[in-house]
């Protein structure tokens, strides 16, 4: 602020000096015209026109003050050298007063017209400079993609082109401010503080109450303030600074959209690649698994009653489990690629548990089923809901000691059915008893749990795990409840 006041003082002194110099030149011009007229023996009329031209020229070039000084000097010289009685300053006739009035009127009108013309020319040049700066900035920023720092530097350069003493961009990172780009004089020490304070503003604010040359213009991208454009000591109009901010905001929004578009395209390519990879891997695995299944079946028939029979049975179960995993992966890939869509319908929890037991025979594993009497039906795709329960039940079987029972539980609220697969296995390491966490937060997790989570998410639900008191894990599936229509 102190540097700005010193600059204004220098400008005022310079203007005063120019006026005094213009006045002195005007007086000298009148004296020169007097000498020329006397040497040429001009009559009063000719001398009057000559003085009038000098006054007009002086007012045009030097302004009102110089024009007044020249008119007074011209009147004195005209009266002393050309009006009778010559050689005195006595005004004997009304014509002398008319001459003086003419000189002063010409000086005033000429200086006023010239001042207005100069002011209009100055404004026109400033406006042209502002338009050119904004135009160049618009073309430069919107013609191609740039990094955020480059965009900020281009905006600061554009503000310097409009006459700013210094300019830059302050962006917000968390709750702090960061000078992303700066040009011109060094920024004031309280710039960051003022910029952060202007975070809630949606319009330009002035840093100084005495002057409108120091502005902070918010940068709103997607309705959120991401920073401010700073313009210090700028004689340009507020609209010009705001125009630069608008162009910069458009460029930032464009870069954001381009990044999001690139991200979406990368995700699409990744999903397509994943689907293709799953399809290829599943196809390559299905063929040998089918052959292995035939061989295991034949071996099982041959070894009936032999000691190795139990091992073959276990091998057959593992082949079936691997086949289910492959089928689940394929279904998950098709679901996420949009090739298939869930077809929800009401499914009773009892039917879901029964189908799960039939799809996954567990010899020697007791199953306890508890379903609330008022439990609502599940509203989900039956095949997806069945796969969720089968995968969770298979995980519980693998984690539980041999012969220990697994519980299948179903409860419901107004709009949600909660299905549980509870085991008495080893539990979850590092998780306090009774704590329930979303499956998204459990890392690492097996393929079966991941398939269950994806299918539940596609059905509008979720999967969570709870560490049971006394050991074991309770896997809970929350799915939408089927709403019964009121009978008419």
C-alpha positions as MATLAB code, in Angstrom:
seq = 'XXXXXXXXXXXXXXXXXXXXXXXXXXXXXXXXXXXXXXXXXXXXXXXXXXXXXXXXXXXXXXXXXXXXXXXXXXXXXXXXXXXXXXXXXXXXXXXXXXXXXXXXXXXXXXXXXXXXXXXXXXXXXXXXXXXXXXXXXXXXXXXXXXXXXXXXXXXXXXXXXXXXXXXXXXXXXXXXXXXXXXXXXXXXXXXXXXXXXXXXXXXXXXXXXXXXXXXXXXXXXXXXXXXXXXXXXXXXXXXXXXXXXXXXXXXXXXXXXXXXXXXXXXXXXXXXXXXXXXXXXXXXXXXXXXXXXXXXXXXXXXXXXXXXXXXXXXXXXXXXXXXXXXXXXXXXXXXXXXXXXXXXXXXXXXXXXXXXXXXXXXXXXXXXXXXXXXXXXXXXXXXXXXXXXXXXXXXXXXXXXXXXXXXXXXXXXXXXXXXXXXXXXXXXXXXXXXXXXXXXXXXXXXXXXXXXXXXXXXXXXXXXXXXXXXXXXXXXXXXXXXXXXXXX';
ca = [
       0.000    0.000    0.000;
       2.862    2.392    0.804;
       4.489    1.705   -2.586;
       1.150    2.461   -4.295;
       0.849    5.838   -2.500;
       4.444    6.733   -3.431;
       3.683    5.864   -7.041;
       0.602    8.115   -7.005;
       2.729   10.963   -5.603;
       5.285   10.547   -8.372;
       2.525   10.607  -10.964;
       1.062   13.823   -9.462;
       4.477   15.531   -9.494;
       5.024   14.423  -13.088;
       1.651   15.831  -14.149;
       2.381   19.161  -12.418;
       5.791   19.346  -14.082;
       4.287   18.723  -17.493;
       1.690   21.449  -16.947;
       4.322   23.987  -15.894;
       6.493   23.018  -18.856;
       3.523   23.331  -21.188;
       2.636   26.766  -19.774;
       6.229   28.002  -20.209;
       6.352   26.704  -23.766;
       3.045   28.438  -24.493;
       4.342   31.790  -23.245;
       7.537   31.363  -25.284;
       5.433   30.544  -28.342;
       3.444   33.778  -27.855;
       6.657   35.786  -27.538;
       8.012   34.181  -30.703;
       4.780   34.980  -32.561;
       5.016   38.579  -31.352;
       8.546   38.890  -32.697;
       7.523   37.399  -36.042;
       4.507   39.709  -36.354;
       6.539   42.824  -35.444;
       9.294   41.877  -37.885;
       6.773   41.305  -40.649;
       4.963   44.573  -39.875;
       1.673   42.780  -39.384;
      -1.434   44.810  -38.754;
      -3.616   44.199  -35.634;
      -5.974   41.825  -37.470;
      -3.174   39.627  -38.766;
      -1.422   39.667  -35.400;
      -4.699   38.730  -33.697;
      -5.169   35.699  -35.941;
      -1.567   34.685  -35.357;
      -1.993   34.921  -31.572;
      -5.257   32.974  -31.833;
      -3.502   30.143  -33.678;
      -0.720   30.071  -31.065;
      -3.245   29.958  -28.189;
      -5.222   27.198  -29.889;
      -2.103   25.124  -30.534;
      -0.836   25.640  -26.965;
      -4.190   24.621  -25.448;
      -4.295   21.578  -27.689;
      -0.855   20.347  -26.738;
      -0.473   21.624  -23.191;
      -3.998   21.562  -21.786;
      -6.185   24.140  -20.108;
      -3.516   25.686  -17.834;
      -1.045   26.186  -20.668;
      -3.827   27.602  -22.856;
      -4.853   30.149  -20.199;
      -1.238   31.253  -19.671;
      -0.756   31.579  -23.445;
      -4.007   33.573  -23.820;
      -2.992   36.014  -21.056;
       0.458   36.430  -22.639;
      -1.116   36.864  -26.098;
      -3.546   39.478  -24.781;
      -0.719   41.404  -23.122;
       1.486   41.301  -26.240;
      -1.422   42.139  -28.525;
      -2.401   45.088  -26.346;
       1.169   46.367  -25.860;
       2.490   45.971  -29.409;
      -0.487   46.154  -31.751;
      -3.431   48.031  -30.221;
      -3.341   51.784  -29.868;
      -2.012   53.363  -27.855;
       0.976   51.089  -28.773;
       3.635   50.602  -26.098;
       1.191   50.732  -23.163;
      -1.073   48.267  -21.413;
      -3.979   50.706  -21.543;
      -7.150   49.221  -23.016;
      -8.775   52.148  -24.768;
     -11.469   50.331  -26.745;
     -13.937   47.504  -26.197;
     -12.223   45.581  -29.022;
      -9.330   44.890  -26.661;
     -11.665   43.264  -24.181;
     -13.209   41.260  -26.972;
      -9.761   40.036  -28.009;
      -8.918   38.960  -24.486;
     -12.279   37.198  -24.143;
     -11.745   35.461  -27.485;
      -8.299   34.252  -26.482;
      -9.561   32.887  -23.132;
     -12.637   31.251  -24.689;
     -10.565   29.570  -27.365;
      -8.087   28.340  -24.772;
     -10.848   26.932  -22.546;
     -12.814   25.232  -25.303;
      -9.742   23.849  -27.033;
      -8.232   22.493  -23.845;
     -11.557   20.938  -22.769;
     -12.098   19.287  -26.137;
      -8.520   18.078  -26.279;
      -8.694   16.733  -22.730;
     -11.866   14.821  -23.553;
     -10.351   13.493  -26.760;
      -7.204   12.378  -24.952;
      -9.230   10.714  -22.192;
     -11.371    8.889  -24.743;
      -8.240    7.853  -26.619;
      -6.638    6.644  -23.396;
      -9.742    4.630  -22.511;
      -9.902    3.219  -26.011;
      -6.259    2.155  -25.861;
      -6.750    0.634  -22.403;
      -9.880   -1.181  -23.540;
      -8.119   -2.452  -26.657;
      -5.221   -3.613  -24.493;
      -7.638   -5.412  -22.153;
      -9.531   -7.042  -25.023;
      -6.301   -8.135  -26.675;
      -4.966   -9.609  -23.434;
      -8.195  -11.512  -22.719;
      -8.418  -12.653  -26.339;
      -4.858  -13.980  -26.380;
      -5.437  -15.681  -23.040;
      -8.654  -17.307  -24.301;
      -7.028  -18.614  -27.457;
      -3.935  -19.805  -25.615;
      -5.778  -21.594  -22.822;
      -8.661  -23.100  -24.740;
      -6.792  -24.118  -27.882;
      -5.049  -27.043  -26.195;
      -4.765  -28.833  -22.877;
      -2.340  -27.504  -20.274;
      -1.350  -28.175  -16.718;
      -2.910  -26.143  -13.939;
       0.308  -24.245  -13.243;
       0.652  -23.219  -16.885;
      -2.936  -21.934  -16.895;
      -2.229  -19.835  -13.793;
       0.972  -18.398  -15.278;
      -0.834  -17.473  -18.507;
      -3.549  -15.651  -16.529;
      -0.958  -13.711  -14.514;
       0.839  -12.704  -17.709;
      -2.443  -11.516  -19.218;
      -3.103   -9.296  -16.188;
       0.373   -7.777  -16.488;
      -0.460   -6.980  -20.118;
      -3.491   -4.991  -18.941;
      -1.236   -2.831  -16.749;
      -1.159   -4.674  -13.424;
       1.838   -4.099  -11.190;
       1.792   -7.768  -10.166;
      -0.609  -10.679  -10.503;
      -0.923  -14.361   -9.736;
      -3.116  -17.260   -8.661;
      -3.559  -18.667   -5.156;
      -5.131  -22.142   -4.933;
      -6.609  -23.884   -1.908;
      -5.120  -27.113   -0.623;
      -7.115  -28.497    2.295;
      -7.523  -25.465    4.562;
      -4.380  -23.658    3.387;
      -3.480  -21.454    0.436;
      -0.657  -21.989   -2.037;
       0.718  -19.485   -4.564;
       0.486  -21.483   -7.774;
       1.897  -18.762  -10.063;
       3.051  -15.163   -9.652;
       4.369  -12.450  -11.990;
       5.583   -8.900  -11.427;
       6.534   -7.423   -8.066;
       6.778   -9.651   -5.001;
       3.408  -10.459   -3.404;
       2.479   -8.734   -0.113;
       3.198  -10.752    3.046;
      -0.496  -11.115    3.982;
      -1.588  -12.351    0.545;
      -2.174  -15.982    1.568;
      -4.182  -14.924    4.620;
      -6.377  -12.583    2.578;
      -6.844  -15.194   -0.157;
      -7.945  -17.864    2.343;
     -10.327  -15.349    3.961;
     -11.924  -14.787    0.529;
     -12.682  -18.503    0.093;
     -16.362  -18.051    0.920;
     -16.784  -15.163   -1.549;
     -18.425  -15.629   -4.938;
     -17.631  -12.139   -6.282;
     -14.477  -10.073   -6.619;
     -13.339   -8.324   -3.449;
     -10.990   -5.366   -3.098;
      -7.882   -5.585   -0.954;
      -7.940   -1.846   -0.296;
     -10.847    0.425    0.607;
      -9.093    3.455   -0.888;
      -8.480    1.943   -4.319;
     -10.107   -0.586   -6.617;
      -6.799   -1.504   -8.235;
      -6.089   -4.469   -5.924;
      -8.598   -7.275   -6.514;
      -9.156  -10.877   -5.462;
     -11.449  -12.716   -7.872;
     -12.732  -16.180   -6.760;
     -12.208  -19.108   -9.143;
     -15.316  -21.308   -9.031;
     -14.930  -24.719  -10.681;
     -17.986  -26.933  -10.516;
     -19.591  -24.584   -7.989;
     -16.636  -24.951   -5.608;
     -14.060  -22.260   -4.890;
     -10.651  -23.668   -5.841;
      -8.637  -20.454   -5.482;
      -8.460  -16.737   -6.303;
      -7.022  -14.667   -9.119;
      -4.983  -11.789   -7.654;
      -4.487   -8.480   -9.480;
      -2.478   -5.726   -7.735;
      -2.076   -2.126   -8.873;
      -4.075   -2.681  -12.050;
      -5.516    0.437  -13.746;
      -7.735   -1.784  -15.892;
     -11.438   -2.004  -15.212;
     -12.866   -4.530  -12.763;
     -14.722   -6.220  -15.623;
     -11.416   -6.825  -17.436;
      -9.941   -8.591  -14.397;
     -13.134  -10.603  -13.950;
     -13.017  -11.567  -17.635;
      -9.520  -13.004  -17.159;
     -10.822  -14.924  -14.127;
     -13.751  -16.296  -16.155;
     -11.445  -17.468  -18.936;
      -9.158  -19.114  -16.388;
     -12.157  -20.780  -14.705;
     -13.364  -22.149  -18.037;
      -9.896  -23.505  -18.760;
      -9.703  -25.151  -15.319;
     -13.147  -26.713  -15.784;
     -12.088  -27.948  -19.208;
      -8.960  -29.553  -17.781;
     -11.031  -31.176  -15.031;
     -13.463  -32.612  -17.585;
     -10.587  -33.866  -19.741;
      -9.012  -35.598  -16.738;
     -12.343  -37.179  -15.797;
     -12.912  -38.272  -19.382;
      -9.444  -39.808  -19.574;
     -10.083  -41.571  -16.273;
     -13.413  -42.935  -17.486;
     -11.872  -44.133  -20.738;
      -9.080  -45.814  -18.794;
     -11.666  -47.502  -16.566;
     -13.616  -48.699  -19.602;
     -10.471  -50.090  -21.187;
      -9.532  -51.709  -17.891;
     -12.980  -53.288  -17.528;
     -12.886  -54.517  -21.119;
      -9.416  -55.960  -20.605;
     -10.463  -57.575  -17.349;
     -13.555  -59.125  -18.944;
     -11.508  -60.418  -21.850;
      -8.876  -61.785  -19.471;
     -11.494  -63.456  -17.285;
     -13.117  -64.993  -20.318;
      -9.830  -66.309  -21.663;
      -8.643  -67.640  -18.299;
     -12.020  -69.228  -17.539;
     -12.151  -70.872  -20.948;
      -8.618  -72.198  -20.612;
      -9.368  -73.510  -17.106;
     -12.778  -74.977  -17.836;
     -11.507  -77.466  -20.385;
      -8.892  -79.137  -18.146;
     -11.270  -78.970  -15.165;
     -13.899  -80.866  -17.113;
     -11.352  -83.526  -17.976;
     -10.181  -83.677  -14.367;
     -13.784  -84.034  -13.213;
     -14.362  -87.022  -15.492;
     -11.149  -88.657  -14.340;
     -11.927  -88.025  -10.659;
     -15.428  -89.494  -11.137;
     -14.030  -92.587  -12.784;
     -11.374  -92.926  -10.081;
     -14.050  -92.532   -7.408;
     -16.027  -95.444   -8.844;
     -12.950  -97.658   -9.052;
     -11.801  -96.908   -5.497;
     -15.159  -97.385   -3.816;
     -14.452  -98.975   -0.426;
     -10.685  -98.494   -0.670;
      -8.555  -96.423    1.734;
      -7.900  -93.773   -0.910;
     -11.635  -93.253   -1.473;
     -11.915  -90.373    1.031;
      -9.054  -88.532   -0.651;
     -10.753  -88.842   -4.037;
     -13.992  -87.500   -2.573;
     -12.125  -84.530   -1.177;
     -10.444  -83.973   -4.533;
     -13.849  -84.035   -6.245;
     -15.132  -81.387   -3.816;
     -12.140  -79.155   -4.582;
     -12.747  -79.494   -8.335;
     -16.377  -78.490   -7.837;
     -15.312  -75.551   -5.699;
     -12.847  -74.371   -8.335;
     -15.557  -74.676  -11.019;
     -17.891  -72.539   -8.909;
     -15.178  -69.915   -8.544;
     -14.667  -69.776  -12.301;
     -18.393  -69.494  -12.934;
     -18.621  -66.760  -10.291;
     -15.760  -64.843  -11.899;
     -17.418  -65.050  -15.301;
     -20.743  -63.874  -13.893;
     -19.035  -61.022  -12.049;
     -17.230  -59.926  -15.214;
     -20.420  -59.985  -17.300;
     -22.299  -58.114  -14.585;
     -19.730  -55.341  -14.297;
     -19.395  -55.064  -18.074;
     -23.147  -54.528  -18.347;
     -23.703  -57.654  -20.440;
     -26.247  -58.919  -17.916;
     -28.485  -57.041  -15.502;
     -29.951  -58.260  -12.181;
     -33.616  -59.260  -12.337;
     -34.891  -58.881   -8.780;
     -37.941  -60.730   -7.479;
     -39.232  -61.754   -4.033;
     -37.286  -64.748   -2.659;
     -38.133  -66.284    0.755;
     -35.126  -66.706    3.021;
     -36.068  -70.348    3.693;
     -35.952  -71.161   -0.042;
     -32.626  -69.368   -0.351;
     -31.065  -71.386    2.486;
     -32.505  -74.648    1.130;
     -31.103  -74.017   -2.355;
     -27.725  -73.126   -0.863;
     -27.615  -76.471    1.012;
     -28.521  -78.318   -2.180;
     -25.950  -76.415   -4.275;
     -23.209  -76.959   -1.714;
     -23.494  -80.374   -0.046;
     -21.537  -80.409    3.204;
     -21.360  -84.013    4.448;
     -20.871  -84.185    8.172;
     -21.493  -80.465    8.673;
     -24.567  -79.680   10.804;
     -26.537  -76.581    9.712;
     -28.823  -74.698   12.073;
     -31.429  -72.498   10.403;
     -33.151  -69.680   12.326;
     -35.614  -67.464   10.477;
     -37.782  -64.899   12.252;
     -41.478  -65.574   11.878;
     -42.121  -62.096   10.492;
     -39.032  -62.064    8.242;
     -39.777  -60.418    4.880;
     -38.773  -61.934    1.558;
     -35.548  -60.855   -0.087;
     -36.011  -58.664   -3.176;
     -33.044  -59.642   -5.341;
     -31.983  -61.665   -8.346;
     -32.366  -65.287   -7.107;
     -29.180  -66.503   -8.824;
     -27.065  -63.653   -7.390;
     -28.522  -64.039   -3.895;
     -27.880  -67.785   -4.016;
     -24.249  -67.279   -5.078;
     -23.745  -64.847   -2.175;
     -24.969  -67.390    0.403;
     -23.093  -70.297   -1.216;
     -19.777  -68.411   -1.205;
     -20.196  -67.305    2.412;
     -21.267  -70.802    3.455;
     -18.262  -72.338    1.712;
     -15.922  -69.911    3.486;
     -17.539  -70.726    6.837;
     -17.147  -74.469    6.173;
     -13.455  -74.102    5.407;
     -12.876  -72.000    8.547;
     -14.839  -74.200   10.984;
     -13.516  -77.300   12.738;
     -14.884  -80.627   11.504;
     -18.282  -81.528   12.918;
     -18.990  -78.045   14.336;
     -22.311  -76.575   13.210;
     -22.850  -73.470   11.056;
     -25.837  -71.211   11.651;
     -27.993  -69.642    8.917;
     -29.957  -66.685   10.282;
     -32.536  -64.387    8.686;
     -34.075  -61.248   10.192;
     -35.643  -58.173    8.634;
     -36.590  -54.553    9.222;
     -39.012  -52.358    7.302;
     -36.930  -52.260    4.123;
     -33.945  -54.590    4.671;
     -33.445  -58.326    5.086;
     -30.372  -59.365    7.057;
     -29.043  -62.815    6.237;
     -26.270  -64.289    8.371;
     -23.811  -67.167    7.999;
     -22.281  -67.749   11.453;
     -19.374  -70.087   12.108;
     -17.260  -71.081   15.124;
     -13.919  -70.969   13.362;
     -10.671  -69.139   14.057;
     -12.181  -65.646   13.692;
     -10.519  -62.502   12.344;
      -7.063  -61.563   13.554;
      -6.724  -58.062   14.973;
     -10.482  -57.435   15.196;
     -12.076  -57.049   18.621;
     -14.891  -59.431   19.539;
     -18.279  -58.000   18.619;
     -16.831  -55.514   16.123;
     -18.527  -55.407   12.722;
     -16.754  -54.022    9.675;
     -17.781  -53.654    6.040;
     -16.253  -56.174    3.698;
     -14.734  -53.277    1.716;
     -12.403  -52.619    4.645;
     -11.210  -56.217    5.048;
      -7.857  -56.702    3.358;
      -6.813  -59.142    2.144;
      -9.948  -61.140    1.308;
     -10.427  -64.325   -0.666;
     -12.038  -64.703   -4.051;
     -15.246  -66.095   -2.563;
     -15.742  -63.071   -0.335;
     -14.998  -60.701   -3.218;
     -17.588  -62.398   -5.437;
     -20.136  -62.204   -2.618;
     -19.396  -58.512   -2.096;
     -19.733  -57.648   -5.804;
     -22.991  -59.581   -6.162;
     -24.435  -57.950   -3.050;
     -23.439  -54.516   -4.334;
     -25.123  -55.253   -7.702;
     -28.264  -56.263   -5.786;
     -28.364  -52.988   -3.854;
     -26.981  -54.464   -0.650;
     -23.743  -54.999    1.250;
     -21.698  -57.612    3.103;
     -20.068  -57.146    6.493;
     -18.105  -59.379    8.841;
     -18.477  -59.506   12.618;
     -16.050  -61.091   15.043;
     -18.103  -63.337   17.368;
     -17.587  -63.535   21.099;
     -16.153  -66.915   21.926;
     -14.600  -67.299   18.480;
     -15.800  -67.403   14.931;
     -17.090  -64.993   12.333;
     -20.607  -63.866   11.457;
     -20.952  -62.883    7.790;
     -23.998  -60.629    7.354;
     -25.645  -59.858    4.032;
     -28.029  -56.896    3.889;
     -30.376  -56.988    0.891;
     -33.551  -55.022    0.017;
     -36.782  -56.423    1.415;
     -39.719  -57.193   -0.854;
     -42.487  -54.688   -0.161;
     -45.946  -56.233   -0.177;
     -48.554  -54.188   -2.045;
     -51.575  -53.281    0.009;
     -54.657  -55.211   -1.065;
     -57.405  -53.016   -2.512;
];
